[in-house]
Amino acid sequence: MGEILVASGVNVRTSVHVTARSYTYLANEINRIFLETITRSGLDPTDLTSIQDIIENGLRTWLTLRQLEVAYLEVYEPISGKVRTRIDLKIEYTAGGDERYQTDIDRVRRELGTGGKFAGCQYRVVATTTPGAAQVKGWGETTLGDVSHLTRRNVGQVIDTAAAGAVMSIFS
Amino acid sequence: MLIKYTLSSQAHEFDISDSDDLAVLCSETEDRLRSDHPEFADEEYLTQRVADALLNGLADDKQEVDLGDLSRSS
């Protein structure tokens, strides 16, 4: 019985540590994919990098609480506000499995390569969370731009960890 | 799991469960802080601060988490 109890305790601790590493990796990789999108679209990444901490704080907090549903990168025309493209990363929370940290960045790059250039456009990061999600400094409520004039393309899972993954779709 | 922090130059610590659910650990920690320190009643970003500290500490395989100096405004 003693061995069983010890093994159980070790498993519990490993699990929560793996979950923490998984969420940390996931938040970093969401940012990486958004940065990749911005640079491949001919946009200035300064606006993203200047608020990197705020974005990461939001993603990390809501992942920790399993309140993050989707992270979006919305690219829009500055005057009209018309959305030109949008990258959606839908979070899928999982449980168990081997500790792993995988991002299919080649697939992301291939898909982004067909998205065209958006020089002169602006962009913003948006997240949808579960009702009553934690307040995070620097984040406020907003509404996503209309994408009914765009076509949605499902890319599939692009980030995979033991605790959660991200499924990508592109509106273009 | 041991939670440590500093408030008004005083060190504090308490235990929370050994749950493998980060959301539960975060909630337990925040509830205990708000219960022990009424001054956190208006701290709207306490959840963020606790979640960030837990994620950092646990990602490093630590068996205790130091929330740091909670006297500082978030």
gemmi code that builds the backbone of each chain (N, CA, C; Angstrom):
import gemmi

chains = {
    "A": [
        ("MET", (0.827, -1.210, 0.000), (0.000, 0.000, 0.000), (0.865, 1.265, 0.000)),
        ("GLY", (1.974, 1.185, 0.789), (2.848, 2.357, 0.840), (3.368, 2.747, -0.532)),
        ("GLU", (3.753, 1.759, -1.318), (4.270, 2.053, -2.658), (3.201, 2.698, -3.525)),
        ("ILE", (1.989, 2.216, -3.385), (0.901, 2.784, -4.200), (0.685, 4.249, -3.848)),
        ("LEU", (0.689, 4.563, -2.556), (0.473, 5.950, -2.136), (1.592, 6.843, -2.642)),
        ("VAL", (2.811, 6.389, -2.542), (3.935, 7.200, -3.012), (3.825, 7.441, -4.511)),
        ("ALA", (3.515, 6.364, -5.248), (3.402, 6.495, -6.696), (2.298, 7.473, -7.061)),
        ("SER", (1.187, 7.391, -6.328), (0.077, 8.285, -6.609), (0.481, 9.739, -6.408)),
        ("GLY", (1.184, 9.990, -5.278), (1.614, 11.363, -5.001), (2.530, 11.904, -6.080)),
        ("VAL", (3.446, 11.070, -6.519), (4.373, 11.504, -7.570), (3.609, 11.831, -8.841)),
        ("ASN", (2.643, 10.978, -9.170), (1.868, 11.219, -10.386), (1.122, 12.543, -10.342)),
        ("VAL", (0.524, 12.832, -9.182), (-0.228, 14.082, -9.047), (0.692, 15.263, -9.290)),
        ("ARG", (1.873, 15.246, -8.666), (2.780, 16.385, -8.805), (3.286, 16.514, -10.233)),
        ("THR", (3.622, 15.405, -10.842), (4.088, 15.453, -12.220), (3.014, 16.063, -13.103)),
        ("SER", (1.796, 15.656, -12.880), (0.705, 16.121, -13.715), (0.547, 17.637, -13.658)),
        ("VAL", (0.562, 18.204, -12.458), (0.339, 19.641, -12.352), (1.537, 20.418, -12.907)),
        ("HIS", (2.716, 19.862, -12.778), (3.897, 20.520, -13.344), (3.873, 20.455, -14.860)),
        ("VAL", (3.477, 19.317, -15.388), (3.374, 19.184, -16.851), (2.308, 20.139, -17.389)),
        ("THR", (1.207, 20.244, -16.661), (0.152, 21.171, -17.077), (0.677, 22.606, -17.105)),
        ("ALA", (1.415, 22.991, -16.078), (1.968, 24.347, -16.029), (2.922, 24.590, -17.198)),
        ("ARG", (3.757, 23.612, -17.478), (4.696, 23.772, -18.609), (3.940, 23.806, -19.935)),
        ("SER", (2.894, 23.009, -20.016), (2.099, 22.965, -21.249), (1.434, 24.312, -21.518)),
        ("TYR", (0.847, 24.907, -20.489), (0.169, 26.194, -20.670), (1.191, 27.292, -21.004)),
        ("THR", (2.341, 27.233, -20.351), (3.379, 28.221, -20.652), (3.818, 28.115, -22.106)),
        ("TYR", (4.038, 26.879, -22.548), (4.435, 26.643, -23.947), (3.346, 27.123, -24.897)),
        ("LEU", (2.115, 26.798, -24.581), (1.003, 27.156, -25.455), (0.891, 28.680, -25.609)),
        ("ALA", (0.988, 29.405, -24.507), (0.913, 30.874, -24.573), (2.043, 31.423, -25.444)),
        ("ASN", (3.241, 30.885, -25.263), (4.385, 31.345, -26.070), (4.168, 31.062, -27.547)),
        ("GLU", (3.645, 29.889, -27.848), (3.487, 29.497, -29.250), (2.339, 30.225, -29.938)),
        ("ILE", (1.320, 30.584, -29.200), (0.254, 31.415, -29.782), (0.856, 32.742, -30.224)),
        ("ASN", (1.671, 33.327, -29.360), (2.352, 34.571, -29.708), (3.260, 34.384, -30.915)),
        ("ARG", (3.944, 33.253, -30.962), (4.860, 32.974, -32.068), (4.105, 32.897, -33.406)),
        ("ILE", (2.959, 32.237, -33.384), (2.164, 32.107, -34.616), (1.621, 33.469, -35.036)),
        ("PHE", (1.195, 34.267, -34.087), (0.704, 35.607, -34.431), (1.848, 36.458, -35.003)),
        ("LEU", (3.019, 36.351, -34.395), (4.164, 37.121, -34.902), (4.534, 36.669, -36.315)),
        ("GLU", (4.483, 35.373, -36.536), (4.767, 34.813, -37.865), (3.763, 35.353, -38.889)),
        ("THR", (2.510, 35.402, -38.487), (1.462, 35.911, -39.374), (1.710, 37.373, -39.722)),
        ("ILE", (2.056, 38.153, -38.717), (2.267, 39.591, -38.905), (3.433, 39.846, -39.859)),
        ("THR", (4.538, 39.170, -39.632), (5.709, 39.420, -40.477), (5.477, 38.905, -41.897)),
        ("ARG", (4.804, 37.771, -42.035), (4.541, 37.235, -43.377), (3.496, 38.046, -44.130)),
        ("SER", (2.727, 38.850, -43.391), (1.709, 39.676, -44.036), (2.242, 41.057, -44.400)),
        ("GLY", (3.514, 41.292, -44.128), (4.104, 42.585, -44.446), (3.744, 43.665, -43.454)),
        ("LEU", (3.389, 43.276, -42.231), (3.002, 44.239, -41.200), (4.151, 44.472, -40.218)),
        ("ASP", (4.111, 45.624, -39.574), (5.135, 45.978, -38.593), (4.838, 45.254, -37.276)),
        ("PRO", (5.758, 44.412, -36.801), (5.485, 43.667, -35.557), (5.615, 44.506, -34.286)),
        ("THR", (6.014, 45.784, -34.430), (6.270, 46.598, -33.235), (5.046, 46.699, -32.331)),
        ("ASP", (3.877, 46.847, -32.949), (2.667, 46.981, -32.131), (2.431, 45.741, -31.269)),
        ("LEU", (2.813, 44.587, -31.803), (2.640, 43.346, -31.034), (3.710, 43.227, -29.958)),
        ("THR", (4.950, 43.442, -30.348), (6.032, 43.234, -29.387), (5.991, 44.248, -28.247)),
        ("SER", (5.426, 45.442, -28.517), (5.390, 46.461, -27.462), (4.389, 46.119, -26.359)),
        ("ILE", (3.448, 45.243, -26.663), (2.480, 44.841, -25.626), (2.513, 43.326, -25.397)),
        ("GLN", (3.676, 42.756, -25.715), (3.852, 41.297, -25.575), (3.528, 40.828, -24.156)),
        ("ASP", (3.982, 41.582, -23.162), (3.758, 41.181, -21.768), (2.267, 41.146, -21.434)),
        ("ILE", (1.554, 42.147, -21.917), (0.113, 42.212, -21.629), (-0.603, 41.028, -22.272)),
        ("ILE", (-0.244, 40.748, -23.519), (-0.876, 39.629, -24.227), (-0.560, 38.320, -23.512)),
        ("GLU", (0.694, 38.122, -23.179), (1.080, 36.874, -22.514), (0.400, 36.731, -21.149)),
        ("ASN", (0.299, 37.841, -20.418), (-0.375, 37.775, -19.113), (-1.817, 37.293, -19.251)),
        ("GLY", (-2.486, 37.802, -20.273), (-3.865, 37.375, -20.498), (-3.945, 35.907, -20.860)),
        ("LEU", (-3.147, 35.504, -21.829), (-3.193, 34.111, -22.273), (-2.832, 33.161, -21.136)),
        ("ARG", (-1.784, 33.486, -20.387), (-1.326, 32.617, -19.304), (-2.376, 32.508, -18.188)),
        ("THR", (-2.951, 33.657, -17.830), (-3.955, 33.649, -16.757), (-5.169, 32.823, -17.154)),
        ("TRP", (-5.671, 33.071, -18.345), (-6.912, 32.375, -18.753), (-6.658, 30.905, -19.060)),
        ("LEU", (-5.464, 30.565, -19.519), (-5.142, 29.148, -19.702), (-5.084, 28.451, -18.344)),
        ("THR", (-4.425, 29.090, -17.385), (-4.302, 28.504, -16.049), (-5.674, 28.169, -15.464)),
        ("LEU", (-6.632, 29.035, -15.735), (-7.976, 28.858, -15.191), (-8.894, 28.125, -16.165)),
        ("ARG", (-8.334, 27.685, -17.277), (-9.102, 27.050, -18.369), (-10.268, 27.936, -18.806)),
        ("GLN", (-10.002, 29.242, -18.873), (-11.034, 30.203, -19.284), (-10.813, 30.703, -20.709)),
        ("LEU", (-9.663, 30.391, -21.284), (-9.391, 30.858, -22.652), (-10.052, 29.917, -23.650)),
        ("GLU", (-10.862, 30.479, -24.526), (-11.550, 29.671, -25.543), (-10.873, 29.797, -26.906)),
        ("VAL", (-10.711, 31.020, -27.377), (-10.091, 31.249, -28.680), (-9.221, 32.502, -28.606)),
        ("ALA", (-8.050, 32.432, -29.221), (-7.201, 33.617, -29.387), (-7.230, 33.986, -30.872)),
        ("TYR", (-7.424, 35.277, -31.163), (-7.569, 35.734, -32.547), (-6.506, 36.776, -32.879)),
        ("LEU", (-6.042, 36.742, -34.098), (-5.289, 37.873, -34.646), (-6.135, 38.417, -35.791)),
        ("GLU", (-6.578, 39.647, -35.618), (-7.470, 40.263, -36.599), (-6.691, 41.336, -37.352)),
        ("VAL", (-6.653, 41.231, -38.671), (-5.974, 42.221, -39.519), (-7.039, 43.005, -40.267)),
        ("TYR", (-6.990, 44.340, -40.143), (-8.079, 45.153, -40.685), (-7.564, 46.428, -41.336)),
        ("GLU", (-8.399, 46.994, -42.198), (-8.048, 48.258, -42.846), (-8.213, 49.378, -41.832)),
        ("PRO", (-7.228, 50.287, -41.747), (-7.233, 51.280, -40.665), (-8.404, 52.263, -40.704)),
        ("ILE", (-8.847, 52.659, -41.873), (-9.901, 53.681, -41.941), (-11.290, 53.041, -41.879)),
        ("SER", (-11.509, 52.053, -42.714), (-12.840, 51.441, -42.776), (-13.078, 50.440, -41.645)),
        ("GLY", (-12.009, 49.887, -41.119), (-12.150, 48.852, -40.097), (-12.488, 47.490, -40.674)),
        ("LYS", (-12.560, 47.420, -42.005), (-12.926, 46.155, -42.650), (-11.868, 45.085, -42.379)),
        ("VAL", (-12.311, 43.922, -41.931), (-11.377, 42.835, -41.631), (-10.873, 42.229, -42.938)),
        ("ARG", (-9.543, 42.137, -43.073), (-8.948, 41.569, -44.288), (-8.613, 40.093, -44.104)),
        ("THR", (-8.203, 39.753, -42.901), (-7.935, 38.343, -42.589), (-7.999, 38.167, -41.075)),
        ("ARG", (-8.240, 36.945, -40.647), (-8.263, 36.667, -39.204), (-7.738, 35.270, -38.956)),
        ("ILE", (-6.857, 35.164, -37.986), (-6.320, 33.869, -37.576), (-6.980, 33.481, -36.258)),
        ("ASP", (-7.599, 32.341, -36.231), (-8.234, 31.847, -35.002), (-7.434, 30.672, -34.452)),
        ("LEU", (-7.144, 30.705, -33.180), (-6.511, 29.569, -32.504), (-7.442, 29.116, -31.383)),
        ("LYS", (-8.179, 28.066, -31.667), (-9.155, 27.555, -30.695), (-8.457, 26.606, -29.732)),
        ("ILE", (-8.657, 26.854, -28.450), (-7.978, 26.050, -27.438), (-8.798, 24.808, -27.121)),
        ("GLU", (-8.115, 23.679, -27.134), (-8.761, 22.416, -26.744), (-8.006, 21.849, -25.546)),
        ("TYR", (-8.697, 21.809, -24.417), (-8.075, 21.304, -23.195), (-8.170, 19.777, -23.176)),
        ("THR", (-7.059, 19.143, -22.863), (-7.016, 17.690, -22.825), (-6.479, 17.249, -21.471)),
        ("ALA", (-6.478, 15.988, -21.234), (-5.947, 15.477, -19.964), (-5.136, 14.221, -20.233)),
        ("GLY", (-3.933, 14.230, -19.740), (-3.129, 13.016, -19.822), (-2.272, 12.933, -21.066)),
        ("GLY", (-1.667, 11.770, -21.226), (-0.754, 11.589, -22.343), (0.657, 11.952, -21.955)),
        ("ASP", (1.584, 11.634, -22.837), (2.993, 11.916, -22.572), (3.270, 13.413, -22.606)),
        ("GLU", (4.263, 13.813, -21.836), (4.666, 15.209, -21.867), (5.234, 15.513, -23.251)),
        ("ARG", (4.674, 16.497, -23.918), (5.108, 16.824, -25.276), (4.835, 18.290, -25.565)),
        ("TYR", (5.638, 18.830, -26.447), (5.525, 20.240, -26.819), (5.784, 20.333, -28.317)),
        ("GLN", (4.723, 20.395, -29.091), (4.874, 20.349, -30.548), (4.104, 21.484, -31.212)),
        ("THR", (4.757, 22.141, -32.130), (4.108, 23.149, -32.967), (4.428, 22.836, -34.416)),
        ("ASP", (3.393, 22.714, -35.210), (3.602, 22.415, -36.632), (3.794, 23.743, -37.370)),
        ("ILE", (4.955, 24.356, -37.136), (5.201, 25.694, -37.685), (5.332, 25.660, -39.211)),
        ("ASP", (5.798, 24.545, -39.750), (5.891, 24.444, -41.218), (4.493, 24.495, -41.844)),
        ("ARG", (3.574, 23.812, -41.222), (2.196, 23.826, -41.714), (1.601, 25.230, -41.601)),
        ("VAL", (1.877, 25.888, -40.473), (1.393, 27.260, -40.283), (1.949, 28.152, -41.383)),
        ("ARG", (3.224, 28.038, -41.658), (3.858, 28.883, -42.681), (3.274, 28.600, -44.060)),
        ("ARG", (3.051, 27.320, -44.343), (2.457, 26.980, -45.653), (1.077, 27.622, -45.803)),
        ("GLU", (0.294, 27.535, -44.754), (-1.064, 28.095, -44.821), (-1.038, 29.613, -44.904)),
        ("LEU", (-0.154, 30.236, -44.163), (-0.057, 31.693, -44.181), (0.454, 32.188, -45.528)),
        ("GLY", (1.243, 31.355, -46.183), (1.828, 31.751, -47.464), (0.794, 32.024, -48.524)),
        ("THR", (-0.391, 31.464, -48.361), (-1.440, 31.684, -49.356), (-2.367, 32.829, -48.940)),
        ("GLY", (-2.040, 33.471, -47.839), (-2.957, 34.481, -47.309), (-2.823, 35.860, -47.926)),
        ("GLY", (-1.759, 36.095, -48.718), (-1.583, 37.409, -49.318), (-0.945, 38.392, -48.371)),
        ("LYS", (-0.634, 39.559, -48.880), (0.023, 40.596, -48.080), (-0.984, 41.670, -47.680)),
        ("PHE", (-0.746, 42.248, -46.512), (-1.695, 43.225, -46.003), (-0.979, 44.496, -45.537)),
        ("ALA", (0.044, 44.896, -46.272), (0.786, 46.107, -45.916), (-0.174, 47.288, -45.818)),
        ("GLY", (0.019, 48.113, -44.798), (-0.850, 49.267, -44.594), (-2.019, 48.968, -43.672)),
        ("CYS", (-2.254, 47.704, -43.410), (-3.335, 47.332, -42.491), (-2.852, 47.403, -41.036)),
        ("GLN", (-3.784, 47.338, -40.133), (-3.465, 47.277, -38.717), (-3.960, 45.933, -38.179)),
        ("TYR", (-3.579, 45.630, -36.969), (-3.987, 44.352, -36.400), (-4.196, 44.480, -34.895)),
        ("ARG", (-4.877, 43.523, -34.359), (-5.058, 43.485, -32.905), (-5.248, 42.029, -32.482)),
        ("VAL", (-4.925, 41.759, -31.229), (-5.123, 40.427, -30.651), (-6.398, 40.471, -29.809)),
        ("VAL", (-7.261, 39.507, -30.025), (-8.527, 39.421, -29.293), (-8.628, 38.009, -28.708)),
        ("ALA", (-9.294, 37.894, -27.590), (-9.510, 36.562, -27.006), (-10.965, 36.433, -26.590)),
        ("THR", (-11.510, 35.255, -26.752), (-12.807, 34.991, -26.131), (-12.563, 34.069, -24.939)),
        ("THR", (-13.267, 34.386, -23.864), (-13.094, 33.632, -22.617), (-14.446, 33.147, -22.120)),
        ("THR", (-14.410, 32.268, -21.166), (-15.661, 31.801, -20.564), (-16.278, 32.944, -19.750)),
        ("PRO", (-17.593, 32.915, -19.541), (-18.238, 33.969, -18.740), (-17.613, 34.076, -17.353)),
        ("GLY", (-17.444, 35.317, -16.897), (-16.889, 35.535, -15.567), (-15.394, 35.316, -15.472)),
        ("ALA", (-14.697, 35.359, -16.609), (-13.247, 35.138, -16.610), (-12.521, 36.216, -15.815)),
        ("ALA", (-11.329, 35.885, -15.374), (-10.538, 36.794, -14.543), (-10.218, 38.092, -15.291)),
        ("GLN", (-10.171, 39.187, -14.533), (-9.744, 40.470, -15.084), (-8.230, 40.437, -15.258)),
        ("VAL", (-7.760, 40.901, -16.406), (-6.318, 40.977, -16.646), (-5.969, 42.394, -17.061)),
        ("LYS", (-4.955, 42.938, -16.412), (-4.562, 44.328, -16.658), (-4.200, 44.527, -18.130)),
        ("GLY", (-4.747, 45.583, -18.722), (-4.419, 45.906, -20.113), (-5.417, 45.351, -21.112)),
        ("TRP", (-6.275, 44.448, -20.666), (-7.287, 43.861, -21.550), (-8.647, 44.478, -21.243)),
        ("GLY", (-9.450, 44.691, -22.278), (-10.795, 45.215, -22.080), (-11.760, 44.540, -23.035)),
        ("GLU", (-13.015, 44.829, -22.857), (-14.029, 44.178, -23.694), (-14.072, 44.800, -25.081)),
        ("THR", (-14.351, 43.983, -26.063), (-14.467, 44.460, -27.436), (-15.377, 43.513, -28.206)),
        ("THR", (-15.568, 43.822, -29.477), (-16.361, 42.967, -30.358), (-15.513, 42.640, -31.577)),
        ("LEU", (-15.560, 41.409, -32.005), (-14.807, 41.015, -33.200), (-15.406, 41.679, -34.437)),
        ("GLY", (-14.546, 41.991, -35.406), (-15.031, 42.564, -36.650), (-15.787, 41.530, -37.482)),
        ("ASP", (-16.618, 42.044, -38.371), (-17.419, 41.153, -39.229), (-16.508, 40.424, -40.221)),
        ("VAL", (-16.715, 39.134, -40.353), (-15.922, 38.351, -41.314), (-16.818, 37.623, -42.312)),
        ("SER", (-18.058, 38.079, -42.422), (-19.004, 37.373, -43.294), (-18.610, 37.461, -44.773)),
        ("HIS", (-17.760, 38.421, -45.121), (-17.313, 38.554, -46.514), (-16.077, 37.688, -46.788)),
        ("LEU", (-15.571, 37.021, -45.767), (-14.366, 36.195, -45.903), (-14.726, 34.712, -45.904)),
        ("THR", (-13.784, 33.902, -46.366), (-13.984, 32.444, -46.379), (-13.124, 31.813, -45.293)),
        ("ARG", (-13.712, 30.895, -44.565), (-12.982, 30.233, -43.477), (-12.300, 28.970, -43.998)),
        ("ARG", (-11.044, 28.838, -43.630), (-10.288, 27.632, -43.989), (-9.789, 26.968, -42.705)),
        ("ASN", (-10.134, 25.729, -42.493), (-9.699, 25.014, -41.292), (-8.343, 24.370, -41.534)),
        ("VAL", (-7.393, 24.706, -40.717), (-6.026, 24.193, -40.871), (-5.825, 22.926, -40.049)),
        ("GLY", (-6.475, 22.861, -38.911), (-6.309, 21.714, -38.015), (-5.437, 22.071, -36.825)),
        ("GLN", (-5.073, 21.064, -36.060), (-4.297, 21.318, -34.845), (-2.862, 21.688, -35.190)),
        ("VAL", (-2.416, 22.812, -34.650), (-1.052, 23.278, -34.943), (-0.169, 23.316, -33.694)),
        ("ILE", (-0.791, 23.305, -32.513), (-0.018, 23.245, -31.260), (-0.563, 22.078, -30.441)),
        ("ASP", (0.364, 21.273, -29.915), (-0.056, 20.097, -29.151), (0.809, 19.954, -27.903)),
        ("THR", (0.160, 19.850, -26.751), (0.862, 19.561, -25.495), (0.043, 18.526, -24.734)),
        ("ALA", (0.554, 18.105, -23.592), (-0.146, 17.094, -22.797), (-1.425, 17.643, -22.172)),
        ("ALA", (-1.502, 18.971, -21.991), (-2.647, 19.535, -21.274), (-3.601, 20.317, -22.163)),
        ("ALA", (-3.141, 20.771, -23.301), (-4.009, 21.563, -24.183), (-3.352, 21.706, -25.549)),
        ("GLY", (-4.189, 21.999, -26.538), (-3.674, 22.237, -27.878), (-4.405, 23.401, -28.507)),
        ("ALA", (-4.007, 23.753, -29.721), (-4.674, 24.841, -30.433), (-4.965, 24.411, -31.856)),
        ("VAL", (-6.205, 24.633, -32.263), (-6.647, 24.315, -33.619), (-6.789, 25.625, -34.386)),
        ("MET", (-6.192, 25.666, -35.568), (-6.111, 26.926, -36.317), (-7.120, 26.977, -37.452)),
        ("SER", (-7.712, 28.135, -37.633), (-8.465, 28.409, -38.865), (-8.132, 29.815, -39.340)),
        ("ILE", (-8.282, 30.003, -40.630), (-7.919, 31.281, -41.244), (-9.118, 31.811, -42.024)),
        ("PHE", (-9.492, 33.040, -41.754), (-10.489, 33.724, -42.574), (-9.745, 34.604, -43.570)),
        ("SER", (-10.004, 34.401, -44.842), (-9.305, 35.226, -45.844), (-10.184, 35.391, -47.077)),
    ],
    "B": [
        ("MET", (0.583, 21.567, -0.899), (1.493, 22.502, -1.544), (1.588, 23.776, -0.713)),
        ("LEU", (2.812, 24.247, -0.538), (3.042, 25.419, 0.305), (3.047, 26.702, -0.533)),
        ("ILE", (2.285, 27.676, -0.070), (2.233, 28.981, -0.727), (2.886, 30.004, 0.194)),
        ("LYS", (3.854, 30.747, -0.334), (4.548, 31.772, 0.446), (4.330, 33.141, -0.185)),
        ("TYR", (4.333, 34.168, 0.636), (4.255, 35.525, 0.098), (4.664, 36.508, 1.178)),
        ("THR", (4.878, 37.727, 0.755), (5.217, 38.801, 1.686), (4.157, 39.886, 1.575)),
        ("LEU", (3.764, 40.418, 2.726), (2.791, 41.506, 2.731), (3.168, 42.463, 3.848)),
        ("SER", (3.333, 43.723, 3.501), (3.742, 44.741, 4.479), (4.988, 44.298, 5.234)),
        ("SER", (5.948, 43.800, 4.488), (7.258, 43.374, 5.005), (7.198, 42.147, 5.908)),
        ("GLN", (6.054, 41.518, 5.994), (5.933, 40.311, 6.806), (5.769, 39.083, 5.921)),
        ("ALA", (6.507, 38.039, 6.266), (6.416, 36.795, 5.497), (5.219, 35.975, 5.972)),
        ("HIS", (4.521, 35.412, 5.024), (3.362, 34.558, 5.334), (3.475, 33.264, 4.536)),
        ("GLU", (2.802, 32.247, 5.013), (2.721, 31.010, 4.242), (1.503, 30.203, 4.679)),
        ("PHE", (0.978, 29.423, 3.766), (-0.125, 28.515, 4.092), (-0.097, 27.357, 3.113)),
        ("ASP", (-0.803, 26.309, 3.482), (-0.879, 25.127, 2.615), (-2.183, 25.120, 1.828)),
        ("ILE", (-2.095, 24.654, 0.606), (-3.298, 24.379, -0.167), (-3.273, 22.902, -0.541)),
        ("SER", (-4.305, 22.449, -1.201), (-4.407, 21.024, -1.507), (-3.346, 20.595, -2.518)),
        ("ASP", (-3.220, 19.314, -2.697), (-2.304, 18.784, -3.708), (-3.056, 18.440, -4.986)),
        ("SER", (-4.078, 19.215, -5.281), (-4.861, 18.972, -6.497), (-3.959, 19.042, -7.725)),
        ("ASP", (-4.297, 18.268, -8.734), (-3.545, 18.351, -9.985), (-4.231, 19.304, -10.960)),
        ("ASP", (-5.188, 20.066, -10.458), (-5.932, 21.011, -11.285), (-5.444, 22.427, -10.976)),
        ("LEU", (-4.799, 23.051, -11.933), (-4.252, 24.391, -11.716), (-5.338, 25.401, -11.355)),
        ("ALA", (-6.491, 25.263, -11.982), (-7.580, 26.204, -11.700), (-8.022, 26.099, -10.241)),
        ("VAL", (-8.038, 24.867, -9.719), (-8.411, 24.653, -8.318), (-7.361, 25.258, -7.392)),
        ("LEU", (-6.098, 25.033, -7.711), (-5.014, 25.585, -6.888), (-5.075, 27.109, -6.873)),
        ("CYS", (-5.362, 27.680, -8.008), (-5.449, 29.134, -8.119), (-6.612, 29.660, -7.280)),
        ("SER", (-7.734, 29.001, -7.403), (-8.926, 29.420, -6.670), (-8.714, 29.298, -5.151)),
        ("GLU", (-8.125, 28.183, -4.723), (-7.864, 27.979, -3.285), (-6.936, 29.065, -2.749)),
        ("THR", (-5.900, 29.372, -3.524), (-4.929, 30.379, -3.087), (-5.568, 31.758, -2.985)),
        ("GLU", (-6.313, 32.118, -4.019), (-6.954, 33.434, -4.021), (-7.977, 33.543, -2.880)),
        ("ASP", (-8.763, 32.504, -2.694), (-9.768, 32.528, -1.617), (-9.107, 32.711, -0.252)),
        ("ARG", (-7.996, 32.006, -0.047), (-7.298, 32.110, 1.241), (-6.725, 33.516, 1.439)),
        ("LEU", (-6.164, 34.077, 0.387), (-5.596, 35.430, 0.486), (-6.687, 36.458, 0.798)),
        ("ARG", (-7.792, 36.335, 0.109), (-8.880, 37.301, 0.324), (-9.485, 37.124, 1.725)),
        ("SER", (-9.496, 35.876, 2.215), (-10.033, 35.616, 3.550), (-9.100, 36.168, 4.640)),
        ("ASP", (-7.795, 35.978, 4.443), (-6.829, 36.397, 5.460), (-6.545, 37.899, 5.432)),
        ("HIS", (-6.739, 38.518, 4.273), (-6.367, 39.935, 4.124), (-7.497, 40.709, 3.456)),
        ("PRO", (-8.370, 41.303, 4.235), (-9.509, 42.055, 3.672), (-9.073, 43.180, 2.727)),
        ("GLU", (-7.816, 43.606, 2.842), (-7.346, 44.685, 1.958), (-7.316, 44.258, 0.493)),
        ("PHE", (-7.434, 42.964, 0.235), (-7.464, 42.496, -1.161), (-8.873, 42.552, -1.772)),
        ("ALA", (-9.824, 43.031, -0.985), (-11.215, 43.037, -1.470), (-11.347, 43.795, -2.789)),
        ("ASP", (-10.576, 44.889, -2.930), (-10.687, 45.710, -4.136), (-9.590, 45.408, -5.153)),
        ("GLU", (-8.811, 44.346, -4.923), (-7.706, 43.998, -5.838), (-8.267, 43.155, -6.987)),
        ("GLU", (-8.629, 43.841, -8.078), (-9.307, 43.134, -9.176), (-8.356, 42.244, -9.970)),
        ("TYR", (-7.035, 42.469, -9.815), (-6.088, 41.667, -10.588), (-5.400, 40.594, -9.742)),
        ("LEU", (-5.936, 40.304, -8.558), (-5.309, 39.301, -7.694), (-5.284, 37.929, -8.371)),
        ("THR", (-6.337, 37.591, -9.075), (-6.376, 36.298, -9.773), (-5.216, 36.194, -10.751)),
        ("GLN", (-4.996, 37.263, -11.513), (-3.903, 37.281, -12.491), (-2.555, 37.079, -11.801)),
        ("ARG", (-2.361, 37.758, -10.673), (-1.078, 37.672, -9.971), (-0.854, 36.261, -9.426)),
        ("VAL", (-1.914, 35.666, -8.887), (-1.801, 34.317, -8.339), (-1.562, 33.308, -9.466)),
        ("ALA", (-2.322, 33.443, -10.548), (-2.187, 32.505, -11.664), (-0.779, 32.561, -12.247)),
        ("ASP", (-0.260, 33.760, -12.397), (1.075, 33.912, -12.979), (2.142, 33.282, -12.079)),
        ("ALA", (2.034, 33.524, -10.780), (3.013, 32.962, -9.843), (2.924, 31.441, -9.804)),
        ("LEU", (1.709, 30.911, -9.813), (1.540, 29.449, -9.800), (2.124, 28.824, -11.067)),
        ("LEU", (1.839, 29.449, -12.195), (2.323, 28.896, -13.457), (3.852, 28.899, -13.493)),
        ("ASN", (4.446, 30.012, -13.072), (5.910, 30.098, -13.051), (6.516, 29.077, -12.094)),
        ("GLY", (5.966, 29.014, -10.882), (6.525, 28.127, -9.874), (6.385, 26.659, -10.237)),
        ("LEU", (5.207, 26.283, -10.706), (4.959, 24.879, -10.999), (5.647, 24.433, -12.281)),
        ("ALA", (5.808, 25.335, -13.222), (6.523, 24.977, -14.457), (7.978, 24.633, -14.147)),
        ("ASP", (8.485, 25.193, -13.058), (9.868, 24.921, -12.653), (9.964, 23.721, -11.718)),
        ("ASP", (8.914, 22.939, -11.623), (8.916, 21.724, -10.797), (9.019, 21.996, -9.303)),
        ("LYS", (8.694, 23.211, -8.872), (8.790, 23.508, -7.450), (7.630, 22.879, -6.692)),
        ("GLN", (7.901, 22.532, -5.446), (6.863, 21.954, -4.594), (6.256, 23.019, -3.689)),
        ("GLU", (6.767, 24.236, -3.777), (6.169, 25.362, -3.079), (6.213, 26.553, -4.031)),
        ("VAL", (5.293, 27.473, -3.848), (5.208, 28.609, -4.765), (5.313, 29.900, -3.968)),
        ("ASP", (6.212, 30.759, -4.384), (6.381, 32.062, -3.749), (5.670, 33.108, -4.592)),
        ("LEU", (4.659, 33.712, -4.011), (3.881, 34.723, -4.749), (4.585, 36.069, -4.779)),
        ("GLY", (5.664, 36.191, -4.017), (6.405, 37.451, -3.989), (5.782, 38.455, -3.041)),
        ("ASP", (6.106, 39.722, -3.259), (5.615, 40.786, -2.400), (4.256, 41.263, -2.895)),
        ("LEU", (3.224, 40.919, -2.180), (1.867, 41.280, -2.597), (1.485, 42.687, -2.164)),
        ("SER", (2.411, 43.381, -1.494), (2.124, 44.763, -1.093), (2.091, 45.665, -2.311)),
        ("ARG", (2.890, 45.292, -3.314), (2.986, 46.115, -4.523), (1.676, 46.087, -5.279)),
        ("SER", (1.300, 47.255, -5.774), (0.092, 47.333, -6.579), (0.331, 46.610, -7.896)),
        ("SER", (-0.700, 45.923, -8.379), (-0.520, 45.178, -9.631), (-0.558, 46.117, -10.825)),
    ],
}
model = gemmi.Model(1)
for chain_id, residues in chains.items():
    chain = gemmi.Chain(chain_id)
    for i, (resn, *xyz) in enumerate(residues, 1):
        res = gemmi.Residue()
        res.name, res.seqid = resn, gemmi.SeqId(i, " ")
        for name, pos in zip(("N", "CA", "C"), xyz):
            atom = gemmi.Atom()
            atom.name, atom.element = name, gemmi.Element(name[0])
            atom.pos, atom.b_iso = gemmi.Position(*pos), 0.0
            res.add_atom(atom)
        chain.add_residue(res)
    model.add_chain(chain)
structure = gemmi.Structure()
structure.add_model(model)
structure.setup_entities()
